[in-house]
Amino acid sequence: MVLSSPPSIDQVKECLIKLRQGPALARPTTLLTALDTPVRDYLCHGRPHIPGSADQVALLDATIRSAIGLLSDTERQFAEVDFNLVNDHRFPTLTERQESLASHQKCAAKTVRRHAARALDTLAYLLIASGTTETKLLPAGQEPAESRPEPASGPENLADTLRAFWRLSPNAKVDIVCSEIPADERPDYASPADRNYLRYAKFADLDTLIYIRTRLAQLAPTVVVRDFAPSEHYDTHADVLVVIGGPPWNAKYREFLPQLPFHFEPHPLGEDDPLVVPALDGLSLAPRWTSRGELIEDLTVLTRLTVQGTTVFLLGGCLTLGVLGAARCLMDADRGPANATYLTDRLGDNDFVLVTEVRRVGGITDVADLTMIEPLLVITRSAGEGWGVVTDNTKRFANRQHTGS
């Protein structure tokens, strides 16, 4: 039997949004009112049925449940709650279900809604694919005859990976807070009173700021991006907050230190501020130098936190090289998607701290490839839990520090 032509993604999403509002799949007959006729016909995949019959309801229910089962572990938990498939969060309205999940995960309801929206987008694409000749969804418990094809890896798919990792939903609000040079170290024209005032003259880590702004414009041209010095930033309503530069020159970074499993040991200006990890017997790691004072490698320290529905990225390092390395590790067009996938596969949406090496040869900054060389250190926590070390390769760096190799 020839399948009906697929509806648009927007049609499917609109039907799914209507379906999840009320009792959803806890009352399967809701499928007949929530799904438009073209969507119902398509999702039956040409199987014989009488419109509006119990057979049609059973087909639709099995198709949607099977598609939910193909979601990643992280997205599946939000979809299962949205569509009323979890006994612990079974309520008659979507709002009650999402608030119940938010309470369980000890996060804001806004965070649950954001993750649920992404899961719904993915579900809509899976349902469209379910009716093609290349992809078929099977009833729960039935194994496919052939393995599913690998996801496409074209430029747009790679960009989608980065947008998802950085939480760059359409029209998201992104605030960047960049480190600033101490007042007594700034040039005269960094002052608004100077006749040749340049606002960016007071910003430190300018390479990273320009790189992040450029990549955001390329990846998500519809997001609203604003940049601030720490002394200028008081808004707390951003969807994404990117903090560039470590604690010595970034007061915004210092605000997060009490809840982090590491700190930078402060030293006088002109000396390195080593990274200290108390949970590893006070392990201290610092940049490596040649005997002639040439930098060999710095440490990249990338942290992701979720605070009251805002995703916070802290881009740190002992020196400016480490800060730029943090940005490029997960924004680079070539290696960024693979690195983001590496972290998402292992950590899901958990908070994390990633530490790895970064080198520079001439003016070229190395970009870490986490799929080839594991990070030095990964520390993570789930909602309501404490920090725990999941990857510890710090001996390879500590040994090089001691040998000077």
C-alpha positions as CSV (number, residue, x, y, z in Angstrom):
1,M,0.0,0.0,0.0
2,V,1.3,3.5,-0.9
3,L,1.9,5.7,2.2
4,S,0.3,9.1,2.3
5,S,2.7,12.0,1.8
6,P,4.3,13.2,5.0
7,P,2.9,16.2,6.8
8,S,5.2,19.1,7.6
9,I,7.3,19.1,10.8
10,D,5.2,22.1,12.0
11,Q,2.0,20.1,11.5
12,V,3.3,17.2,13.6
13,K,4.7,19.5,16.3
14,E,1.4,21.4,16.6
15,C,-0.5,18.0,17.0
16,L,2.0,16.8,19.6
17,I,1.6,20.1,21.5
18,K,-2.2,19.6,21.6
19,L,-1.8,15.9,22.6
20,R,0.4,16.6,25.6
21,Q,-1.8,19.4,27.1
22,G,-4.3,17.1,28.8
23,P,-4.2,13.5,29.9
24,A,-2.2,12.7,26.7
25,L,-1.4,9.0,26.2
26,A,-2.9,8.0,29.6
27,R,-6.1,8.3,27.7
28,P,-5.3,7.0,24.1
29,T,-8.6,8.1,22.6
30,T,-7.3,11.7,23.0
31,L,-5.2,10.9,19.9
32,L,-8.4,11.1,17.7
33,T,-9.0,14.7,18.8
34,A,-5.4,16.0,19.1
35,L,-4.1,14.7,15.8
36,D,-5.3,16.1,12.6
37,T,-6.6,13.6,10.0
38,P,-3.6,13.9,7.7
39,V,-1.2,13.3,10.6
40,R,-3.3,10.3,11.8
41,D,-3.4,8.8,8.4
42,Y,0.4,9.2,7.9
43,L,1.3,7.7,11.3
44,C,-0.8,4.6,10.6
45,H,1.9,3.8,7.9
46,G,-0.6,2.4,5.4
47,R,-1.8,-0.3,7.8
48,P,-5.5,-1.2,7.3
49,H,-7.8,0.4,9.8
50,I,-11.2,2.0,10.1
51,P,-10.9,5.8,10.8
52,G,-11.8,6.5,14.5
53,S,-11.7,2.8,15.4
54,A,-10.0,1.2,18.3
55,D,-7.5,-0.3,15.8
56,Q,-6.5,3.1,14.6
57,V,-6.1,4.4,18.2
58,A,-3.9,1.3,19.0
59,L,-1.7,1.9,15.9
60,L,-1.2,5.6,16.7
61,D,-0.5,4.9,20.3
62,A,2.1,2.3,19.4
63,T,3.8,4.5,16.8
64,I,4.2,7.5,19.2
65,R,5.4,5.3,22.1
66,S,7.9,3.6,19.8
67,A,9.2,7.0,18.7
68,I,9.6,8.1,22.3
69,G,11.6,5.0,22.9
70,L,14.1,6.0,20.3
71,L,14.9,9.3,22.0
72,S,18.1,9.6,23.9
73,D,17.9,8.8,27.6
74,T,17.9,12.5,28.6
75,E,15.2,13.5,26.1
76,R,13.1,10.4,26.7
77,Q,12.5,11.2,30.4
78,F,11.0,14.6,29.5
79,A,8.9,13.1,26.7
80,E,7.6,10.3,28.9
81,V,6.5,12.8,31.5
82,D,5.0,15.2,29.0
83,F,2.9,12.4,27.4
84,N,1.8,11.1,30.9
85,L,3.6,7.7,30.7
86,V,5.4,7.9,34.2
87,N,3.4,6.9,37.2
88,D,5.3,9.1,39.6
89,H,4.3,12.2,37.6
90,R,0.9,11.2,36.4
91,F,-1.4,14.2,36.5
92,P,-4.3,15.4,34.3
93,T,-2.4,18.5,32.9
94,L,0.9,19.1,31.4
95,T,1.7,21.9,33.8
96,E,1.3,19.6,36.8
97,R,3.4,16.9,35.3
98,Q,6.3,19.3,34.4
99,E,6.2,21.0,37.8
100,S,6.3,17.5,39.5
101,L,9.4,16.6,37.4
102,A,11.0,20.0,38.3
103,S,10.4,19.3,42.0
104,H,11.9,15.8,41.7
105,Q,15.0,17.1,39.8
106,K,15.2,20.2,42.1
107,C,15.3,22.6,39.2
108,A,13.1,25.4,37.9
109,A,10.0,24.5,35.9
110,K,11.4,26.7,33.2
111,T,14.3,24.3,32.8
112,V,12.0,21.3,32.4
113,R,9.9,23.2,29.8
114,R,13.1,24.0,27.8
115,H,14.3,20.4,27.8
116,A,10.8,19.2,27.0
117,A,10.5,21.5,24.0
118,R,13.7,20.1,22.6
119,A,12.5,16.5,23.1
120,L,9.2,17.3,21.4
121,D,11.2,18.7,18.4
122,T,13.2,15.5,18.1
123,L,10.1,13.4,18.5
124,A,8.4,15.2,15.6
125,Y,11.3,14.4,13.3
126,L,11.3,10.8,14.4
127,L,7.6,10.5,13.6
128,I,8.1,12.0,10.2
129,A,10.9,9.6,9.5
130,S,8.8,6.7,10.7
131,G,6.7,6.8,7.5
132,T,9.6,6.8,5.0
133,T,10.7,3.7,3.2
134,E,14.1,4.0,4.9
135,T,12.9,4.1,8.5
136,K,10.1,2.3,10.3
137,L,9.1,2.4,13.9
138,L,8.3,-0.9,15.4
139,P,5.9,-1.8,18.3
140,A,7.6,-1.8,21.7
141,G,9.6,-5.0,22.3
142,Q,10.0,-5.9,18.6
143,E,13.6,-5.7,17.3
144,P,14.3,-4.1,13.9
145,A,15.4,-6.5,11.1
146,E,18.3,-4.1,10.2
147,S,20.3,-1.7,12.3
148,R,19.3,1.9,12.0
149,P,21.5,4.1,9.8
150,E,24.0,6.4,11.3
151,P,22.8,10.0,11.7
152,A,23.9,12.3,8.9
153,S,27.0,14.3,9.6
154,G,26.6,17.1,7.1
155,P,27.4,20.7,8.1
156,E,23.8,21.5,9.3
157,N,23.7,18.4,11.5
158,L,27.0,19.3,13.1
159,A,25.8,22.8,13.7
160,D,22.6,21.3,15.3
161,T,24.8,19.4,17.7
162,L,26.6,22.6,18.8
163,R,23.3,24.5,19.0
164,A,21.8,21.8,21.3
165,F,24.9,21.7,23.5
166,W,25.1,25.5,24.0
167,R,21.3,25.7,24.4
168,L,20.9,28.0,21.5
169,S,17.2,27.7,20.9
170,P,15.6,30.2,18.4
171,N,15.4,33.7,20.0
172,A,17.3,32.7,23.1
173,K,18.9,35.4,25.1
174,V,22.7,35.0,25.6
175,D,24.7,37.2,27.9
176,I,28.5,37.2,27.7
177,V,30.5,38.5,30.7
178,C,34.1,39.0,29.7
179,S,37.0,39.5,32.1
180,E,38.3,43.1,32.5
181,I,41.8,44.5,32.9
182,P,42.4,46.0,36.4
183,A,41.9,49.7,36.5
184,D,45.6,50.5,37.1
185,E,46.6,48.3,34.1
186,R,44.2,49.9,31.5
187,P,45.2,52.4,28.9
188,D,43.9,55.9,29.2
189,Y,41.4,55.4,26.3
190,A,39.6,52.7,28.3
191,S,38.0,55.4,30.4
192,P,34.7,57.0,29.2
193,A,36.2,60.3,30.1
194,D,38.9,60.0,27.4
195,R,38.3,61.8,24.1
196,N,39.2,58.6,22.3
197,Y,37.3,56.2,24.5
198,L,37.1,52.6,23.3
199,R,34.8,50.5,25.4
200,Y,36.5,47.2,24.5
201,A,39.9,48.5,25.7
202,K,39.1,47.5,29.2
203,F,38.2,43.9,28.2
204,A,40.7,41.1,28.8
205,D,40.5,37.8,26.9
206,L,39.5,39.7,23.8
207,D,40.5,36.8,21.5
208,T,37.9,34.6,23.2
209,L,35.2,37.3,23.2
210,I,35.5,37.9,19.5
211,Y,35.7,34.2,18.8
212,I,32.5,33.4,20.8
213,R,30.6,36.3,19.3
214,T,31.6,35.2,15.8
215,R,30.6,31.6,16.3
216,L,27.3,32.5,17.9
217,A,26.5,34.7,14.9
218,Q,27.3,31.8,12.6
219,L,25.5,29.1,14.5
220,A,22.4,31.0,15.7
221,P,21.9,34.3,13.9
222,T,18.4,34.8,15.6
223,V,19.7,34.6,19.2
224,V,20.0,37.9,21.1
225,V,23.7,38.3,22.3
226,R,24.9,41.0,24.6
227,D,28.4,41.4,26.1
228,F,29.4,43.0,29.4
229,A,32.3,43.6,31.7
230,P,31.7,42.1,35.1
231,S,31.0,45.6,36.6
232,E,28.3,46.2,34.0
233,H,26.3,42.9,34.4
234,Y,23.3,42.8,36.7
235,D,20.6,41.1,34.6
236,T,19.7,37.6,35.6
237,H,17.1,36.8,32.9
238,A,19.4,35.3,30.2
239,D,18.8,31.8,28.9
240,V,22.5,31.3,28.5
241,L,25.3,33.0,30.4
242,V,28.8,32.7,29.1
243,V,31.5,33.9,31.5
244,I,34.9,34.4,29.8
245,G,38.1,34.5,31.9
246,G,39.0,33.1,35.3
247,P,38.4,34.5,38.8
248,P,41.4,36.9,39.0
249,W,40.1,39.3,36.4
250,N,36.4,38.3,36.3
251,A,34.3,39.1,39.3
252,K,31.3,37.3,37.8
253,Y,33.3,34.0,37.7
254,R,34.2,34.6,41.4
255,E,30.5,34.5,42.2
256,F,30.3,30.9,41.2
257,L,33.4,29.7,43.0
258,P,31.7,28.6,46.3
259,Q,29.7,25.9,44.5
260,L,32.6,24.7,42.3
261,P,34.9,21.7,43.1
262,F,38.0,23.6,42.3
263,H,39.7,27.0,42.6
264,F,42.6,28.9,41.3
265,E,45.3,29.7,43.8
266,P,45.9,33.5,43.6
267,H,49.4,34.7,43.0
268,P,50.8,38.2,42.3
269,L,50.3,39.7,38.9
270,G,52.8,38.2,36.4
271,E,52.8,34.8,38.1
272,D,50.6,31.7,37.3
273,D,47.5,31.0,39.3
274,P,47.5,27.2,39.5
275,L,44.4,25.1,39.4
276,V,43.6,23.4,42.7
277,V,41.3,20.4,43.1
278,P,40.6,19.7,46.8
279,A,38.9,16.3,46.2
280,L,42.1,14.9,44.6
281,D,44.2,15.5,47.8
282,G,44.6,19.2,46.9
283,L,46.1,18.4,43.4
284,S,47.7,21.5,41.9
285,L,48.2,21.9,38.2
286,A,49.9,24.9,36.5
287,P,51.0,25.9,33.0
288,R,54.2,24.4,31.7
289,W,57.1,26.6,30.5
290,T,60.5,26.1,28.9
291,S,63.7,27.1,30.7
292,R,63.7,30.2,28.5
293,G,60.3,31.3,29.7
294,E,58.3,30.1,26.6
295,L,54.8,28.7,27.3
296,I,54.5,25.0,26.4
297,E,50.9,24.4,27.4
298,D,48.1,25.8,29.5
299,L,45.1,24.3,31.2
300,T,41.6,24.7,29.8
301,V,38.9,24.6,32.5
302,L,35.3,24.5,31.1
303,T,32.4,24.4,33.5
304,R,28.6,24.1,32.8
305,L,26.1,24.8,35.5
306,T,22.3,25.1,35.5
307,V,21.1,27.9,37.8
308,Q,17.4,28.7,38.1
309,G,16.7,27.8,34.5
310,T,19.8,29.6,33.1
311,T,22.6,27.5,31.6
312,V,26.0,28.9,32.7
313,F,29.2,28.2,30.9
314,L,32.4,29.3,32.7
315,L,35.4,29.5,30.3
316,G,38.5,29.5,32.4
317,G,42.2,28.7,32.3
318,C,45.4,29.6,34.2
319,L,46.3,32.0,31.3
320,T,44.4,33.5,28.3
321,L,45.5,30.5,26.2
322,G,43.5,28.2,28.4
323,V,40.4,30.4,28.2
324,L,40.5,30.5,24.4
325,G,41.1,26.7,24.4
326,A,37.9,26.3,26.4
327,A,35.9,28.2,23.8
328,R,37.4,26.4,20.8
329,C,37.0,22.9,22.4
330,L,33.2,23.1,22.2
331,M,32.7,25.8,19.5
332,D,35.1,24.8,16.8
333,A,33.3,23.9,13.6
334,D,35.4,20.8,13.0
335,R,36.1,19.3,16.4
336,G,33.4,21.0,18.5
337,P,30.5,18.7,17.5
338,A,32.4,15.5,18.3
339,N,33.6,16.9,21.6
340,A,30.1,18.0,22.5
341,T,28.7,14.6,21.6
342,Y,31.5,13.0,23.7
343,L,30.4,14.9,26.8
344,T,26.6,14.6,26.1
345,D,26.9,10.8,25.7
346,R,28.7,10.5,29.0
347,L,27.1,13.2,31.1
348,G,23.7,14.0,29.6
349,D,22.5,17.4,30.9
350,N,24.4,17.1,34.2
351,D,26.6,19.9,35.4
352,F,30.3,19.3,34.8
353,V,33.8,20.6,35.0
354,L,36.2,19.6,32.1
355,V,39.9,20.1,32.4
356,T,42.3,19.4,29.5
357,E,45.6,20.7,28.0
358,V,45.8,23.3,25.4
359,R,48.9,24.3,23.4
360,R,49.9,27.0,21.0
361,V,52.4,26.8,18.2
362,G,53.3,30.3,16.9
363,G,49.9,32.0,16.7
364,I,47.9,28.8,16.2
365,T,45.9,27.5,19.2
366,D,45.5,23.8,19.4
367,V,41.9,22.4,19.6
368,A,41.4,19.5,21.9
369,D,40.0,16.3,20.4
370,L,38.3,14.4,23.3
371,T,37.5,11.4,21.1
372,M,41.2,10.8,20.5
373,I,42.8,11.9,23.8
374,E,40.6,11.8,26.9
375,P,40.3,14.9,29.1
376,L,42.7,15.3,32.1
377,L,39.8,15.5,34.4
378,V,36.0,15.4,34.4
379,I,33.9,16.1,37.5
380,T,30.1,16.0,37.3
381,R,26.9,16.2,39.4
382,S,23.3,15.6,38.7
383,A,20.4,17.7,40.1
384,G,20.5,17.7,43.9
385,E,23.7,15.6,44.1
386,G,27.3,16.4,45.0
387,W,30.3,16.6,42.7
388,G,32.0,13.3,41.8
389,V,35.1,12.6,39.7
390,V,34.3,10.4,36.6
391,T,37.6,10.8,34.6
392,D,41.0,11.3,36.1
393,N,44.0,11.4,33.8
394,T,45.8,14.1,35.7
395,K,48.9,12.0,36.2
396,R,49.9,12.4,32.6
397,F,50.1,16.1,33.1
398,A,51.6,16.0,36.5
399,N,54.3,13.7,35.2
400,R,55.2,16.1,32.4
401,Q,55.3,18.9,34.9
402,H,57.9,17.0,37.0
403,T,60.0,15.8,34.0
404,G,59.7,19.0,32.0
405,S,59.0,16.9,28.9
